[in-house]
């Protein structure tokens, strides 16, 4: 991720393990299948190997829930955006997840 924000699954998930996320923003009611790494804990969308350590990842039925847990463990805030508010369609078009970054 570049700058002070991340938009979409991969850029947002990339910022989580480094504790760069200040505020995780998710679309209400969103559940996304993905993968997690049993070795380093990295979350990813649609990959067989961990992008960080190369280990084989395991299926994760709700990547958004896992991302929220990681963000909270790292001291980040989590904002859930209702689907019926203005601008929610923009977030949905980017995979329903984004973040404001600390650095």
N, CA and C of each residue as an Amber inpcrd file, in Angstrom:
protein
   309
   0.8150000  -1.1890000   0.0000000   0.0000000   0.0000000   0.0000000
   0.8600000   1.2550000   0.0000000   0.4090000   2.2500000  -0.6910000
   1.1290000   3.5110000  -0.7450000   0.2940000   4.5960000  -0.0930000
   0.9410000   5.5910000   0.4490000   0.2340000   6.7120000   1.0490000
  -0.3690000   6.3350000   2.3900000  -1.4380000   7.0190000   2.7480000
  -2.0530000   6.8450000   4.0660000  -3.3320000   6.0380000   4.0150000
  -3.5760000   5.3410000   2.9090000  -4.7770000   4.5290000   2.8100000
  -4.5430000   3.3030000   1.9580000  -5.3810000   2.3110000   2.1740000
  -5.3670000   1.0830000   1.3700000  -6.8090000   0.7860000   1.0030000
  -7.0200000   0.3540000  -0.2390000  -8.3670000   0.0530000  -0.6920000
  -8.3550000  -1.2730000  -1.4210000  -9.2310000  -2.1610000  -1.0120000
  -9.3080000  -3.4770000  -1.6280000  -8.6240000  -4.5290000  -0.7700000
  -8.8890000  -5.7820000  -1.0910000  -8.4000000  -6.8940000  -0.2930000
  -6.9030000  -6.9750000  -0.1430000  -6.1800000  -7.1160000  -1.2300000
  -4.7350000  -7.3310000  -1.1440000  -3.9890000  -6.1780000  -0.4580000
  -4.2000000  -4.9230000  -0.8610000  -3.4690000  -3.8370000  -0.1940000
  -3.7910000  -3.7280000   1.2970000  -5.0480000  -3.9570000   1.6460000
  -5.4470000  -3.8570000   3.0500000  -4.8670000  -5.0070000   3.8570000
  -4.9690000  -6.2290000   3.3250000  -4.4420000  -7.3990000   4.0320000
  -2.9260000  -7.3390000   4.1620000  -2.2690000  -6.7010000   3.2100000
  -0.8100000  -6.5330000   3.2550000  -0.4000000  -5.6300000   4.4170000
  -1.2190000  -4.6360000   4.7380000  -0.8960000  -3.6900000   5.8030000
  -1.1920000  -4.2340000   7.2020000  -2.0690000  -5.2250000   7.3170000
  -2.4790000  -5.7250000   8.6300000  -1.3480000  -6.3220000   9.4670000
  -0.5610000  -7.2670000   8.9620000   0.4210000  -7.9000000   9.8370000
   1.5280000  -6.9610000  10.3140000   1.7520000  -5.8920000   9.6170000
   2.7820000  -4.9230000  10.0160000   2.2370000  -3.8860000  10.9940000
   0.9810000  -4.0710000  11.4220000   0.3130000  -3.1410000  12.3410000
   0.2730000  -1.7230000  11.7870000   0.1570000  -1.5970000  10.4650000
   0.0850000  -0.2800000   9.8250000  -1.3240000   0.2790000   9.8290000
  -2.3300000  -0.5540000  10.0850000  -3.7270000  -0.1320000   9.9950000
  -4.1380000   0.6280000  11.2490000  -4.5770000   1.8520000  11.0530000
  -5.1330000   2.6560000  12.1380000  -6.6280000   2.3940000  12.2510000
  -7.3220000   2.4040000  11.1040000  -8.7600000   2.1450000  11.0670000
  -9.0560000   1.2050000   9.9070000  -9.6080000   0.0440000  10.2250000
 -10.0520000  -0.8970000   9.2050000 -11.4900000  -0.5510000   8.8690000
 -11.7960000  -0.4470000   7.5810000 -13.1330000  -0.0940000   7.1280000
 -13.6900000  -1.2730000   6.3380000 -14.8540000  -1.7820000   6.7680000
 -15.4610000  -2.9280000   6.0900000 -16.9220000  -2.6490000   5.7950000
 -17.3940000  -3.2100000   4.7270000 -18.7900000  -3.1000000   4.3330000
 -19.6110000  -4.0400000   5.1980000 -20.6810000  -3.5400000   5.7790000
 -21.5320000  -4.3420000   6.6520000 -22.0540000  -5.5970000   5.9680000
 -22.0470000  -6.7010000   6.6860000 -22.5740000  -7.9590000   6.1840000
 -21.6890000  -8.6720000   5.1830000 -20.4810000  -8.1970000   4.9980000
 -19.5840000  -8.7820000   4.0010000 -18.8700000 -10.0080000   4.5630000
 -18.8450000 -11.0640000   3.7790000 -18.0520000 -12.2520000   4.0970000
 -17.3320000 -12.6430000   2.8100000 -16.0330000 -12.8350000   2.8980000
 -15.2180000 -13.1620000   1.7310000 -14.3760000 -14.3930000   2.0520000
 -14.4260000 -15.3790000   1.1810000 -13.5620000 -16.5370000   1.3600000
 -12.1470000 -16.1570000   0.9740000 -11.1910000 -16.7040000   1.6730000
  -9.7960000 -16.4300000   1.3750000  -8.9180000 -17.5050000   1.9590000
  -7.7040000 -17.1150000   2.3200000  -6.7470000 -18.0770000   2.8490000
  -5.9490000 -17.4330000   3.9730000  -5.4540000 -18.2660000   4.8610000
  -4.5730000 -17.7760000   5.9240000  -3.3540000 -18.6830000   6.0000000
  -2.2670000 -18.1160000   6.4650000  -1.0110000 -18.8560000   6.5770000
  -0.8580000 -19.3820000   8.0010000  -0.7490000 -20.7060000   8.1620000
  -0.5620000 -21.2400000   9.5060000   0.8180000 -20.9410000  10.0760000
   1.7710000 -20.5720000   9.2440000   3.1310000 -20.2790000   9.7140000
   3.2820000 -18.8650000  10.2540000   2.8340000 -17.8730000   9.4680000
   3.0520000 -16.4800000   9.8820000   1.7590000 -15.7080000  10.1520000
   0.6000000 -16.3100000   9.8530000  -0.6710000 -15.6590000  10.1370000
  -1.1690000 -14.7110000   9.0750000  -0.4410000 -14.5500000   7.9890000
  -0.8400000 -13.6280000   6.9110000  -2.1590000 -14.0680000   6.2910000
  -3.0130000 -13.1160000   5.9650000  -4.2790000 -13.3630000   5.2810000
  -4.1320000 -12.9820000   3.8190000  -4.8050000 -13.7300000   2.9360000
  -4.6910000 -13.4450000   1.5060000  -5.9750000 -13.8470000   0.7880000
  -6.1840000 -13.2310000  -0.3570000  -7.3150000 -13.5500000  -1.2140000
  -6.7940000 -14.3910000  -2.3750000  -7.3050000 -15.6030000  -2.5090000
  -7.0570000 -16.4200000  -3.6910000  -5.6390000 -16.8350000  -4.0060000
  -4.8510000 -17.2010000  -3.0330000  -3.5010000 -17.6750000  -3.3060000
  -3.2820000 -19.0080000  -2.6220000  -2.4730000 -19.8600000  -3.2210000
  -2.1510000 -21.1450000  -2.6310000  -0.9750000 -21.0730000  -1.6870000
  -0.0740000 -20.1230000  -1.9090000   1.1050000 -19.9500000  -1.0600000
   1.0630000 -18.5680000  -0.4230000   1.6150000 -18.4950000   0.7650000
   1.6590000 -17.2340000   1.4940000   2.5580000 -16.2480000   0.7580000
   2.0690000 -15.0260000   0.5110000   2.8900000 -14.0270000  -0.1660000
   4.0510000 -13.5330000   0.7030000   3.9990000 -13.7840000   2.0070000
   5.0580000 -13.3130000   2.8960000   6.1480000 -14.3520000   3.1340000
   5.7490000 -15.6080000   3.4320000   6.7540000 -16.6070000   3.8120000
   6.8150000 -17.8200000   2.8920000   5.8730000 -17.9340000   1.9470000
   5.8970000 -19.0290000   0.9850000   5.2740000 -20.3200000   1.4580000
   4.7770000 -20.3740000   2.6920000   4.1310000 -21.5850000   3.2000000
   2.7970000 -21.8120000   2.4930000   2.3420000 -23.0490000   2.5040000
   1.0350000 -23.3730000   1.9410000  -0.0460000 -22.8160000   2.8620000
  -0.9860000 -22.0990000   2.2870000  -2.0620000 -21.4950000   3.0650000
  -3.2380000 -22.4590000   3.1880000  -4.1260000 -22.1580000   4.1170000
  -5.3160000 -22.9710000   4.3350000  -6.5560000 -22.1170000   4.0780000
  -7.6490000 -22.7480000   3.6080000  -8.8800000 -21.9940000   3.3450000
  -9.4080000 -21.3140000   4.5970000  -9.9540000 -20.1300000   4.3910000
 -10.5400000 -19.3390000   5.4640000 -11.9380000 -18.9400000   5.0050000
 -12.9930000 -19.4330000   5.6430000 -14.3500000 -19.1510000   5.1630000
 -14.7600000 -17.6860000   5.2590000 -14.2260000 -16.9450000   6.2280000
 -14.5930000 -15.5370000   6.3690000 -13.3540000 -14.6950000   6.6570000
 -12.7240000 -14.2600000   5.5880000 -11.4980000 -13.4750000   5.6710000
 -11.7320000 -12.1250000   6.3520000 -12.9150000 -11.5560000   6.1750000
 -13.2290000 -10.2560000   6.7680000 -13.2280000 -10.3660000   8.2950000
 -13.8450000 -11.4140000   8.8220000 -13.8690000 -11.6230000  10.2680000
 -12.4520000 -11.7790000  10.8120000 -11.6230000 -12.5240000  10.1080000
 -10.2320000 -12.6970000  10.5240000  -9.4740000 -11.3710000  10.4830000
  -9.7120000 -10.5710000   9.4390000  -9.0480000  -9.2690000   9.3200000
  -9.4490000  -8.3530000  10.4720000 -10.7200000  -8.3750000  10.8440000
 -11.1990000  -7.5700000  11.9690000 -10.4890000  -7.9970000  13.2510000
 -10.3580000  -9.3020000  13.4670000  -9.6800000  -9.7970000  14.6700000
  -8.2160000  -9.3510000  14.7110000  -7.5250000  -9.4360000  13.5810000
  -6.1220000  -9.0080000  13.5240000  -6.0210000  -7.5100000  13.8010000
  -6.8920000  -6.7420000  13.1780000  -6.8670000  -5.2870000  13.3730000
  -7.0780000  -4.9290000  14.8450000  -8.0510000  -5.5490000  15.4860000
  -8.3220000  -5.2580000  16.8940000  -7.1590000  -5.6800000  17.7890000
  -6.5500000  -6.8210000  17.5030000  -5.3780000  -7.2630000  18.2820000
  -4.2330000  -6.2650000  18.1600000  -4.1330000  -5.6040000  17.0030000
  -3.0620000  -4.6380000  16.7640000  -3.4180000  -3.2250000  17.2180000
  -4.5580000  -3.0710000  17.8780000  -4.9410000  -1.7710000  18.4110000
  -5.6290000  -0.8480000  17.4200000  -6.0690000  -1.3780000  16.2940000
  -6.7560000  -0.5510000  15.2880000  -8.2400000  -0.4210000  15.6350000
  -8.8370000   0.6090000  15.1110000 -10.2880000   0.7580000  15.1810000
 -10.8960000   0.0420000  13.9830000 -12.1490000  -0.3490000  14.1150000
 -12.8630000  -0.9750000  13.0120000 -14.1580000  -0.2180000  12.7850000
 -14.3630000   0.2160000  11.5520000 -15.5850000   0.9200000  11.1730000
 -16.3490000   0.0480000  10.1840000 -17.6110000  -0.2100000  10.4870000
 -18.4730000  -0.9650000   9.5800000 -19.3800000   0.0310000   8.8660000
 -19.3510000  -0.0070000   7.5440000 -20.1390000   0.9170000   6.7270000
 -21.4200000   0.2090000   6.2880000 -22.5860000   0.7380000   6.6620000
 -23.8330000   0.1260000   6.2190000 -23.9540000   0.1920000   4.6970000
 -24.5730000  -0.8170000   4.1250000 -24.6990000  -0.8900000   2.6680000
 -25.5860000   0.1980000   2.0740000 -26.4300000   0.8150000   2.8980000
 -27.3860000   1.7840000   2.3640000 -26.9520000   3.2440000   2.5000000
 -25.7010000   3.4940000   2.8910000 -25.2350000   4.8790000   2.9880000
 -24.5470000   5.3030000   1.6970000 -24.5260000   6.5950000   1.4860000
 -23.8720000   7.1300000   0.3030000 -22.3870000   6.7530000   0.3140000
 -21.8980000   6.2880000  -0.8070000 -20.5050000   5.9030000  -0.9270000
 -20.2410000   4.4310000  -0.6600000 -21.2090000   3.7160000  -0.1000000
 -21.0090000   2.2950000   0.1940000 -20.7670000   1.4960000  -1.0800000
 -21.3550000   1.9290000  -2.1840000 -21.1500000   1.2120000  -3.4440000
 -19.7110000   1.3220000  -3.9310000 -19.0450000   2.4230000  -3.5910000
 -17.6290000   2.5710000  -3.9470000 -16.7720000   1.5680000  -3.1770000
 -17.0660000   1.4110000  -1.9000000 -16.3510000   0.4410000  -1.0870000
 -16.6430000  -0.9750000  -1.5710000 -17.8890000  -1.2460000  -1.9120000
 -18.2650000  -2.5720000  -2.4290000 -17.5140000  -2.8840000  -3.7180000
 -17.3640000  -1.8870000  -4.5820000 -16.6480000  -2.0680000  -5.8400000
 -15.1690000  -2.3560000  -5.6590000 -14.6280000  -2.0370000  -4.4780000
 -13.2180000  -2.2750000  -4.1860000 -13.0300000  -3.5170000  -3.3190000
 -14.0500000  -4.3630000  -3.2550000 -13.9340000  -5.5890000  -2.4730000
 -14.5020000  -5.4830000  -1.0740000 -15.0380000  -4.3080000  -0.7170000
 -15.7060000  -4.1430000   0.5650000 -14.7950000  -3.9370000   1.7600000
 -13.5130000  -3.6760000   1.5050000 -12.5750000  -3.5050000   2.6220000
 -11.5140000  -2.4740000   2.2610000 -11.1080000  -1.7220000   3.2650000
 -10.0600000  -0.7230000   3.0810000  -9.5280000  -0.3170000   4.4450000
  -8.5680000   0.5870000   4.4550000  -7.9910000   1.0010000   5.7240000
  -7.3780000   2.3820000   5.6350000  -7.4260000   3.0820000   6.7490000
  -6.6190000   4.2800000   6.9500000  -5.3750000   3.7940000   7.6640000
  -4.2190000   4.2090000   7.1780000  -2.9520000   3.6750000   7.6980000
  -2.2790000   4.6120000   8.6820000  -1.5540000   4.0330000   9.5980000
  -0.7800000   4.7850000  10.5850000   0.4470000   5.4250000   9.9530000
   1.0800000   4.6800000   9.0590000   2.3070000   5.1450000   8.4030000
   2.4630000   4.4520000   7.0910000
